[in-house]
Amino acid sequence: MKPLESLAMRDACAQTLLEMYPEVDGLVVLDADVSKSTKTAEFAKLHQNRFLNVGIAEQNMVSMAAGLAAAGMVPVVNTCSMLLSTRSLDQLRQMVAYPCLNVKFMAHYGGYSCGAEGPTHHAIEDLGIIRSIPNMILLVPCDALEARQAIRAALKYQGPVYVRLSRNPVPGVHDTPPEYTIGKGYQISPGDDLAIIATGVMVARALDAAEALAKDGLNARVIAMPSIKPIDKELIIQAAIETGAIVTAEEHNIIGGLGSAVAEVLVENKPVPMERVGIQDCFSESAEFFELLDLYGMGVNDLNFAAKMVFKRKVVILSLT
Amino acid sequence: MLTSQDSICHLTTIAASIRRLVIEMIAGAGHGHPGGGLSVVEIMTVLYFSLMRVDPSNPSWPDRDRLVLSKGHGAAAWYSALALKGYFPLQELERFRKKGSILQGHPDMRKTPGVDMTSGSLGQGLSAALGMALAARMQKRRFQVYVLLGDGEVQEGQIWEAAMAASHFRPGNLIAILDHNRLQLDGLVSQVMPIEPLMAKWQAFGWETVECMDGHNIAHLLQAFETAQSVLDCPVMIIAHTVKGKGVSFMENEPAWHGVSDPMRLPDAVREVQKA
C-alpha cells in the first residue's frame, strides 16, 4: 500500500487558489457555508473582497457565479460534489454550461470521501451527470500533487470545468507535480497482458493491484485517466491494441462514469474484453472512506479479480481465432 | 431623467412598435409566449429607450448597463426592443424560433447581440444579476444591473435565496422589476400558489420596494425607476402591476394565452396591434 500524502486535496486546492490569485485576473472564490472544511476560509482571510460566502444556498451560488463570469470575473465555486452535481444541476446546466461561462467548480468530497457522513453525502453519480452535459470539462485528480496541477489547468482554461476532489489525504501516486494536460491520460506502469485504466483514488489501488498481479505472473499496465471529459481516446485505443483486455477502476457508480466513457471509446474503435470496477449501482452506508472502498467493490482484491477475469476472456477469444 | 411630455409621447410610440413586433414575430413563428411578452412591453421600452447606458454597436462594452430577463419566456419583447435599439436588423425578428436563427425560444447570450444573460429556467435570473452587480463592485465599474422577474416565477425557492443574498451583499446597482400580471401558465397566481403579500415579503428580506400601479403607463414607470435609482445602499424591487396579454383584447387576462393556445387567432391579434 502506498503511504498517505501529508496534504489533502482540499488543502492543495486552497493553496493553489492562493498561488494563482496574482495570475488569474478576476479570480473570485464562492463557498456555501463549508469554507472551514473546503479550506477556502484560508483564501477568504487574505482576499476578503474576492470571497463570497453565500450561506447554505448552492443554487444561488451557481447562478451568481454565472453572473460574475458573464461580467468578466473568474468564479471558483466550492461545495460538496454531491450538492453541485444534483441540487444545483439545473443552474450548472442552464446558466454555466449552455452559455459556456468561465466558472470553475471545485467538487469537494467526491465519491465516498466523507465516508461516515453516510450515503446522503456520498457523490457516486457526479461523473455520469457532469460528463453528459455539453461544454463541461471533467477532471478527477488522483492525489494532492495532481489536484494542484488539475486546478491550475482548470483556471487557465477558458470555459466551465468540474474538478472532483477527495476529502482527506489519499495514498500519494506522485513524488513531484505531474505533467497535466486537459484531455490527456498517462501510463504509470508498463504491462502487456491487460491494462487497468483508473481515475482518482483508484489509481493508487490499481498500482497495488498491478504489484499483486505481477506475483501471479500477469503484467498489468496501469493508466491514470485524470481527465474524464475530454477523455484520452488515443491512449485507450493504444492500450486496447497492445494489451487486448481492459479493466476500468473508479470511485463512482458503475453506470455513467469512467467505465462508461472507456467502453464508448472501445466499442466504437477497438472492442476488447472489458471489466468495470466501481460501485455496483447501490447506495452504501456510513463507514471510514477506505473501508467503504473495500466493502463496495473497489478493493485491491476486486481489481485483481476483474483483471484475472478479463485476461481469461481475452485468452478464450484468442483461442477461438 | 427625461420626463417631459414629448419624451413620454416618444416612448409611448416606441412601446406601440414593440407591441406590434412582439405579436408579428409570434404570429410568424406560430408559437411563443404572447401573454408575458405583452405585459413587459412598456418596461422594456423604458429600460432600453430611457434608462440603460448601452451601445448597440458595441454589445460587449464592459461598462454597459445590463438586463437579465429572468422570465426568459418574455423573449419576444426583449428581442423587439433590441432590434429597435439597433442591435440587429428588424428582419431578424421574422426568424424568431426558427432553424438557424439568432433568436432562440428563450434568451441565449451567445447567439443574440444585446442579450446579457442566458435564461429560460425560471428562478435563476435574480442570482445571476446579483453576481453581475457584485462584479461591478469588484472591478470598480459603475454599471447598473436590471433584472425582470415574473410574478409566478417567485414561487421558485432560489428567488428567495437570491433575495437574502442581495440584501446581505448590498449592491447599490441592482434594480429588480417584478412583472405582476397575476397569471401563470395554469391559471391565476393567487389560485395556483399564492405569493402575496409581495411587498411585505421583499421588505422582510431587506429590500426597498417601489410599487408602480400601472406598469403600462410610461410616466408611472419612469417615476418608479427614478425612486429606485435614488436608493444606493440596498437592492430595490419595483413591483409593476401589469396586464398579461396587454394590447390584444382576447389575450388580456387570459391564462390560455401564456403560450399560443389557438394559432388560428394570431392574424386577428396582428390586425389589432397594427391598428393601435
Contacts between the chains, C-beta under 8 A, distances in Angstrom:
chain1	res1	chain2	res2	distance
A	26	B	138	7.6
A	26	B	139	7.5
A	28	B	138	6.4
A	49	B	138	6.7
A	50	B	138	6.7
A	52	B	134	7.0
A	52	B	169	7.2
A	54	B	161	7.7
A	54	B	165	5.5
A	55	B	161	7.9
A	55	B	164	7.2
A	55	B	165	7.2
A	55	B	168	7.8
A	57	B	158	7.8
A	57	B	161	3.9
A	57	B	164	7.3
A	57	B	165	6.8
A	59	B	123	7.9
A	59	B	124	7.6
A	59	B	127	7.4
A	59	B	157	7.6
A	59	B	158	4.4
A	59	B	161	6.2
A	60	B	127	4.6
A	60	B	130	8.0
A	60	B	158	5.8
A	60	B	161	3.7
A	60	B	162	5.1
A	60	B	165	5.6
A	61	B	127	8.0
A	62	B	127	7.9
A	63	B	124	4.4
A	63	B	125	7.8
A	63	B	127	3.3
A	63	B	128	4.9
A	63	B	131	7.0
A	63	B	158	7.0
A	63	B	162	7.4
A	64	B	127	4.8
A	64	B	128	6.9
A	64	B	130	5.6
A	64	B	131	3.9
A	64	B	134	7.5
A	64	B	162	7.6
A	64	B	165	7.0
A	65	B	131	6.3
A	66	B	117	7.4
A	66	B	124	7.8
A	66	B	127	7.8
A	66	B	128	5.1
A	66	B	131	6.4
A	67	B	68	7.4
A	67	B	117	6.8
A	67	B	127	6.7
A	67	B	128	3.6
A	67	B	129	6.0
A	67	B	130	6.3
A	67	B	131	2.5
A	67	B	132	4.3
A	67	B	133	7.8
A	67	B	134	7.9
A	67	B	135	7.1
A	68	B	131	4.1
A	68	B	132	7.1
A	68	B	134	6.6
A	68	B	135	5.0
A	69	B	131	7.7
A	70	B	109	6.8
A	70	B	116	6.6
A	70	B	117	5.6
A	70	B	128	6.9
A	70	B	131	7.4
A	70	B	132	6.2
A	71	B	62	8.0
A	71	B	66	7.4
A	71	B	131	7.1
A	71	B	132	4.5
A	71	B	135	3.5
A	71	B	136	6.9
A	71	B	139	7.5
A	72	B	62	6.4
A	72	B	135	6.5
A	72	B	139	6.8
A	73	B	131	7.9
A	73	B	135	4.9
A	73	B	138	6.5
A	73	B	139	7.6
A	75	B	131	7.5
A	90	B	121	5.5
A	90	B	124	7.6
A	91	B	121	7.9
A	91	B	124	5.8
A	91	B	127	7.7
A	91	B	158	7.6
A	94	B	118	6.9
A	94	B	119	7.7
A	94	B	120	6.5
A	94	B	121	4.3
A	94	B	124	6.5
A	95	B	117	7.5
A	95	B	118	6.3
A	95	B	119	7.7
A	95	B	121	7.8
A	95	B	124	5.6
A	95	B	128	6.1
A	98	B	108	7.7
A	98	B	118	5.8
A	99	B	108	7.2
A	99	B	109	5.1
A	99	B	110	5.5
A	99	B	117	7.7
A	99	B	118	4.2
A	100	B	110	6.9
